[in-house]
Each structure stands twice: as C-alpha cells, then as structure tokens.
Amino acid sequence: MEAPRLAHTMGSPTSPCEEVIKNLSLEAIQLCDRDGNKSQDSGIAEMEELPVPHNIKISNITCDSFKISWEMDSKSKDRITHYFIDLNKKENKNSNKFKHKDVPTKLVAKAVPLPMTVRGHWFLSPRTEYTVAVQTASKQVDGDYVVSEWSEIIEFCTADYSKVHLTQLLEKAEVIAGRMLKLSVFYRNQHKEYFDYTREHHGNAMQPSVKDNSGSHGSPISGKLEGIFFSCNTEFNTGKPPQDSPYGRYRFEIAAEKLFNPNTNLYFGDFYCMYTAYHYVILVIAPVGSPGDEFCKQRLPQLNIKDNKFLTCDEEDGVMVYHHAQDVILEVIYTDPVDLSLGTVAEITGHQLMSLSTANAKKDPSCKTCNISVGR
C-alpha cells in the first residue's frame, strides 16, 4: 500500500521536496498522539524545547489538496528537520493515529519553506471535513526524533470538483456513451399526490428543488443546484419511454422542444454508477441567462447542444430533431419551473422498480470506468 505523500510548491515541480513516510523507519517514528501519549516502543527521544507551530492557516483548498502555513518562535528553529502533520477526517479526530505500525496515517515532510501544499487523492476526499495539527521535529543521528508539542487543532473542509475534474469525468463518460437514438419527449415520473399538490399549491407549475447527494461525492451540483429531474431514455425496440419506473406510477410527458432548444444551454453535471454494470450521466438544461444558467456557467463544462455524445438538439428540414446516448442512463435537470399544461399526465402500465432509484445513491468508488484520480 503506497503511503501518503506530501508535496509543496516552493521548489522545482519536477523534484519532490518532501519525505514519503514509507521511506522512514516505522519502528523509529511511533509518534505520540495529540495528548502527548507515546507507545512503549516509541523511538522518539524525550521531548525537548522545539518551537510549537501556532496561528495555523489553511488556504488554496481544492477537492484533493490544500496549502498549510504556520508561525513559530525563533528559538531552536534552526534545529527543525521535519514536520509531522496529523490529518484526519473530522469524525476521527480523537483516535490514535498509529493504529498499526505498517499502516501509517501521519504525514511526514522535510522542513521546507512555508506555505507547503498537502496533496493526495488517496487520503483527501472532496467536500469532506478534516482536522489538522502539526508538530516540529528534529531527526537525530541515531534515527530518533525530538518533537515539539502538538499545535492547536484546525478544522477545514475540502472543495467540490472543479471544471477540470468534471472535464475528466466528461471524457470518461464519452467513451461509453454509445450510438445515438432518437427521442421526442422528456418525462418525469412521480406519485399521483405530487401532481395533485402541484396543481393545488403551485398554480399548476412543477417547482425546482435542491438536488440530492446522489452521484459523485465531489459534484458541485449536489445539495446546491435547484432543478426538476427529467428522463429521456427510450426503449431500443419501440423508440418510446419505458413503461417501468422507480419514482411513481404517474408520468408527465412534455415535447422535447419545449425544454431543450437553441434558447437553452446544456451542461455536463456528473458520471457515476451504483455498483452496477450500467452508468448514469447527469445533464443540466438551463434557459439562457436564467439563475440556473449562471450557476452552471461558473461550475460545469458546457456542451454544444448540436454536437455532443449524450443529448443533442438540431434542426433538420425546419424541424427540431433530438437524439440521446444509448449506453448510459441520462438524468436531465431542468432549472426553471415547468407548467403541467405544457404536457400530459397519465398512469404508466409498467412496474415501479424501486431498485433502480438513484435518490441519494452512493457512487461506487472502486469503478475504473467512472472514477477519476482525485478523492472520491
């Protein structure tokens, strides 16, 4: 198992300036915890006066990296050879960080100029709360360490996927999207009570709601983007929407051109699976200039509505023609209210397959098809 690596940006980008923890003798770095308790077989020398880091600052936070800096008293500063960084998910902040000698969880870096960048997708996940504390250390000729007391504990939260990360997901999704099939409608399945409530309390207009936490953990639309979920996949043999649904026995159907046309923008939102052979792609349709459009423009890769691998809208002989990818399940979010009078509501004849529901579904972090090399 590869050990965590610390990287910093002060030196040459091609030559690492920090120590990989596995290159150190694990027998010699049985570290004390934040309360100062040492293992009986600890190889660290008795604590001497080394400056204790204080006024810790975290900056430049991404989904899988952050910069850290701190202040130190000048006393004995020149004796510092290493930094010990105790980085943990917030819920585990009181646990012993050396559970096993052969599975180190502390990060060890050479004493480099600050700020330094901590980076690594194998221990940092997006949109996750962490705690961090720091010790200074002086490595002795016999391999033992003299260490300072722990600094104060700082809390911070990593960021969502950036457009760069989402573009990597987009490129992976394009590989498996498959050939394009025609479609004519978007549809939304719900229980009868949902449509009754919409008529009675919202003037017949379905209202956007905040997207749940299904899909990639780092997706910037989860818990933030407001919209209405639609489907558009068709059955291969009929060219029509499937009659089964996990979301309710009543279906609202609307002509594709009423939601998706040259006056709307199309964005890529996510690519994931739920421990299954089939994959989901989330797309966002936003009327040009709408609040949803402005939200997506800052965070999501925009797609050409006439030429992309997932959902297209183009004019042929004066008629709008629509196609969708065959080999992924598309989940389409429309960011504005939709009036029921623009379509029809009818009961479906198929089954309600709850096993296909994606509500708050967790992404398979081990799937090589739909994961990228950053924190899950």
C-alpha positions in Angstrom: 0.0 0.0 0.0 1.5 3.3 -1.1 2.0 5.7 1.8 0.7 9.3 1.8 3.0 11.8 0.1 3.4 15.4 0.9 4.2 17.9 -1.9 4.9 21.6 -1.8 5.2 24.2 -4.4 8.3 26.1 -3.3 10.9 24.1 -5.1 11.1 22.6 -8.6 7.8 21.0 -9.7 9.7 18.0 -11.0 11.7 17.1 -7.9 9.7 16.3 -4.7 10.9 18.2 -1.7 9.2 16.1 1.0 9.8 12.7 2.6 7.5 9.8 1.9 6.5 8.2 5.1 7.3 4.7 4.0 10.9 5.7 3.4 11.3 6.3 7.1 11.8 3.6 9.7 8.3 2.9 11.1 9.9 1.4 14.2 11.6 4.8 14.7 8.5 7.0 14.3 5.9 5.7 16.6 4.5 9.2 17.2 2.8 10.4 20.3 -0.8 11.4 19.9 -2.1 14.9 20.3 -2.3 14.4 24.0 1.4 13.6 24.2 1.0 9.8 24.9 3.7 7.7 23.5 3.8 4.0 22.7 6.0 1.9 24.9 8.3 1.0 22.0 8.5 4.6 20.8 11.8 5.5 19.2 11.3 9.2 19.7 13.6 10.9 22.1 12.4 12.7 25.2 10.7 15.9 24.3 13.0 18.9 24.1 12.3 22.5 23.5 11.4 22.9 19.8 9.1 25.6 18.7 5.4 24.7 18.7 3.5 25.7 15.5 0.8 28.3 16.1 -1.5 30.5 14.1 -2.1 27.8 11.5 -3.6 28.9 8.3 -5.2 26.8 5.6 -5.6 28.2 2.1 -5.9 27.3 -1.6 -8.3 24.5 -0.8 -9.2 22.2 -3.7 -11.0 18.8 -3.7 -7.8 17.0 -3.1 -5.2 19.5 -1.8 -4.6 22.5 0.4 -1.8 24.8 1.5 -0.8 25.0 5.1 1.4 27.5 6.9 2.0 28.5 10.5 4.2 30.7 12.7 7.0 29.5 15.0 9.1 31.1 17.7 12.7 31.6 16.5 14.1 29.7 19.5 15.7 26.4 18.3 14.1 26.9 14.9 17.3 26.0 13.1 17.2 22.5 14.6 13.9 21.6 12.9 14.4 18.9 10.2 10.9 17.6 9.7 7.2 18.4 10.2 4.7 15.9 11.4 1.2 16.6 10.1 -1.7 14.9 11.7 -4.5 14.9 9.1 -7.8 13.2 9.8 -11.4 13.2 8.9 -13.3 15.2 11.5 -15.2 12.3 12.9 -12.0 10.5 13.7 -10.1 13.4 15.3 -9.7 11.8 18.7 -8.5 8.4 17.6 -4.9 7.2 17.8 -3.3 7.9 14.5 -0.9 4.9 14.6 -3.3 2.0 14.7 -0.8 -0.4 13.1 2.9 0.0 12.6 2.6 -0.9 9.0 -0.3 1.4 8.2 1.0 4.9 8.9 -1.6 7.6 8.9 0.5 10.6 9.9 2.2 12.6 7.2 6.0 13.3 7.5 7.6 16.1 5.5 11.1 17.6 5.4 11.2 21.1 6.9 10.6 23.1 3.7 9.7 26.8 3.2 6.1 27.6 4.1 3.4 27.5 2.9 3.5 23.9 1.7 0.9 22.0 -0.3 -0.5 18.8 1.0 -1.8 16.8 -1.9 -3.0 13.3 -2.5 -6.2 11.6 -3.7 -5.6 8.5 -1.6 -6.2 10.4 1.7 -8.1 13.5 0.7 -11.7 13.4 -0.5 -13.8 16.3 -1.9 -16.4 18.1 0.2 -15.2 16.4 3.4 -14.4 18.0 6.8 -10.9 17.4 8.2 -8.9 18.3 11.2 -5.1 19.1 11.1 -2.5 19.6 13.8 1.3 20.0 13.4 4.5 19.1 15.3 8.0 20.2 14.5 10.7 17.5 14.8 14.5 17.2 14.8 15.9 13.9 13.4 18.9 12.7 15.4 22.0 10.9 14.0 20.7 7.6 15.5 17.4 7.9 13.7 15.4 9.0 16.7 13.3 12.2 16.7 13.0 15.1 19.1 9.5 16.5 18.8 7.6 19.6 19.9 4.2 19.6 21.4 1.2 19.5 19.1 -0.2 22.7 17.7 -3.8 23.6 18.1 -6.3 21.6 16.1 -7.6 23.4 13.0 -10.8 22.3 11.1 -11.4 22.8 7.4 -13.5 21.4 4.5 -12.2 20.3 1.1 -13.8 21.7 -2.0 -16.0 20.3 -4.8 -14.7 19.1 -8.1 -13.5 21.9 -10.3 -14.3 22.2 -14.0 -11.0 20.5 -14.7 -12.1 17.4 -12.7 -15.5 17.4 -14.2 -14.0 17.6 -17.7 -12.0 14.4 -16.8 -15.3 12.7 -15.8 -16.9 14.0 -19.0 -14.2 12.4 -21.1 -14.6 9.1 -19.4 -18.4 9.2 -19.9 -17.9 10.0 -23.6 -16.0 6.7 -24.0 -19.0 4.5 -23.1 -21.9 6.7 -24.3 -22.6 4.6 -27.4 -24.5 5.4 -30.5 -27.3 8.0 -30.5 -31.1 7.1 -30.6 -33.9 9.5 -31.5 -36.2 10.8 -28.8 -39.3 13.1 -28.9 -40.3 13.7 -25.2 -38.9 14.3 -21.8 -40.7 12.6 -19.0 -41.0 12.7 -15.2 -42.5 10.0 -13.0 -44.0 10.8 -9.6 -46.8 9.7 -7.4 -50.3 11.0 -8.1 -50.1 13.1 -4.9 -47.2 15.0 -6.3 -49.1 16.2 -9.3 -52.2 16.9 -7.2 -50.1 19.1 -4.9 -48.5 20.9 -7.8 -52.0 21.8 -9.1 -53.4 22.9 -5.8 -50.4 24.7 -4.2 -48.2 25.9 -7.1 -50.6 27.1 -9.7 -50.1 24.0 -11.9 -46.3 24.6 -12.2 -43.7 22.0 -11.0 -41.1 23.8 -8.9 -37.3 23.3 -8.9 -35.9 21.7 -5.8 -32.4 21.2 -4.5 -30.6 18.2 -6.0 -29.9 15.4 -3.5 -26.5 13.9 -2.8 -26.6 11.1 -5.3 -23.7 10.6 -7.6 -20.0 11.7 -7.2 -19.2 12.9 -3.8 -17.4 15.9 -5.3 -20.1 17.0 -7.7 -20.7 20.8 -7.3 -24.4 20.5 -8.1 -25.3 18.1 -5.2 -27.1 20.0 -2.4 -26.8 23.3 -4.3 -28.4 23.3 -7.8 -32.1 23.7 -7.9 -34.0 22.0 -10.7 -36.6 19.4 -11.9 -35.4 15.9 -12.8 -36.5 14.5 -16.2 -35.6 11.3 -18.1 -35.3 11.0 -21.8 -34.0 7.4 -22.5 -36.1 5.4 -24.8 -36.5 1.6 -25.4 -34.4 0.4 -28.2 -37.2 -1.6 -29.9 -40.0 0.9 -29.6 -38.3 4.3 -29.6 -40.6 5.3 -26.7 -40.0 5.8 -23.0 -40.0 2.6 -20.9 -43.2 1.8 -19.0 -41.4 0.9 -15.8 -40.2 3.5 -13.3 -38.8 3.6 -9.7 -40.3 7.0 -9.0 -44.1 6.6 -9.2 -46.9 5.3 -11.4 -47.9 8.7 -12.9 -45.9 10.2 -15.7 -45.7 13.8 -17.0 -44.6 13.9 -20.7 -43.5 17.0 -22.5 -42.4 17.5 -26.1 -38.6 17.8 -26.1 -38.5 21.2 -27.9 -40.4 22.8 -25.0 -37.5 22.2 -22.6 -34.5 21.8 -24.9 -33.9 24.3 -27.8 -31.5 27.0 -29.0 -32.6 29.2 -26.2 -31.2 26.8 -23.6 -27.7 25.9 -22.6 -26.6 22.3 -21.9 -24.1 21.3 -19.2 -22.4 18.1 -18.0 -23.0 17.6 -14.3 -21.8 14.1 -13.3 -21.0 10.5 -14.3 -21.4 7.6 -11.9 -22.6 4.1 -11.2 -24.1 2.3 -8.1 -22.2 -1.0 -8.1 -24.0 -2.0 -11.3 -23.0 -2.6 -14.9 -24.9 0.5 -16.2 -23.8 4.1 -15.7 -25.6 7.4 -15.2 -24.9 10.7 -16.7 -26.4 13.9 -15.2 -27.0 16.8 -17.7 -28.4 20.2 -16.9 -30.6 22.2 -19.2 -30.9 25.9 -18.3 -32.7 28.7 -20.1 -30.1 31.2 -21.4 -29.5 33.9 -18.8 -31.5 32.2 -16.0 -30.2 31.8 -12.4 -29.6 28.1 -13.1 -27.6 29.0 -16.2 -25.4 31.4 -14.3 -24.8 28.8 -11.6 -23.8 26.2 -14.1 -21.7 28.5 -16.2 -19.3 29.0 -13.3 -19.1 25.4 -12.3 -19.8 22.9 -15.1 -18.4 22.1 -18.5 -20.8 23.4 -21.2 -21.8 21.2 -24.1 -22.6 22.1 -27.7 -26.3 21.3 -28.0 -25.8 20.2 -31.6 -22.7 18.1 -31.2 -22.0 16.1 -28.0 -22.1 12.4 -27.0 -25.1 12.5 -24.8 -28.1 14.7 -25.8 -28.4 16.7 -29.0 -30.8 19.2 -30.5 -30.5 20.1 -34.1 -32.7 21.3 -37.0 -33.4 19.1 -40.0 -35.6 20.4 -42.8 -37.1 23.0 -40.5 -37.9 20.5 -37.7 -36.0 20.1 -34.4 -34.6 16.6 -34.1 -33.4 15.1 -30.8 -31.0 12.2 -30.0 -29.8 10.6 -26.8 -26.9 8.3 -26.0 -27.9 4.6 -26.0 -25.4 3.1 -23.5 -25.8 5.4 -20.5 -28.9 6.4 -18.4 -29.4 10.1 -18.7 -30.8 12.1 -15.8 -31.7 15.6 -17.0 -32.2 18.5 -14.6 -34.2 21.5 -15.9 -33.6 24.6 -13.8 -36.8 26.5 -14.3 -40.5 25.8 -13.2 -42.5 23.7 -15.7 -46.2 24.2 -16.1 -48.2 20.9 -16.3 -50.3 22.4 -19.1 -47.3 22.2 -21.4 -47.6 18.4 -21.4 -49.7 15.5 -20.2 -50.0 13.4 -17.1 -51.1 9.7 -17.3 -50.6 6.5 -15.4 -48.0 4.1 -16.7 -48.8 0.4 -17.3 -45.4 -1.0 -16.1 -43.9 -1.7 -12.7 -42.5 0.5 -10.1 -38.9 -0.8 -9.9 -37.6 0.7 -6.6 -34.2 -0.9 -7.1 -33.5 1.5 -9.9 -34.0 4.6 -7.8 -31.0 7.0 -7.7 -32.3 9.0 -4.7 -29.2 9.8 -2.6 -27.4 6.9 -4.3 -23.8 6.4 -3.4 -21.2 6.1 -6.2 -19.1 3.0 -6.4 -15.6 4.4 -5.5 -13.8 1.3 -7.0 -15.3 1.5 -10.5 -12.5 2.2 -13.0 -15.0 3.4 -15.6 -16.5 6.4 -13.8 -13.9 7.5 -11.3 -11.0 9.9 -11.8 -7.7 10.2 -9.9 -8.8 12.6 -7.2 -10.6 12.0 -3.9 -13.8 10.1 -4.2 
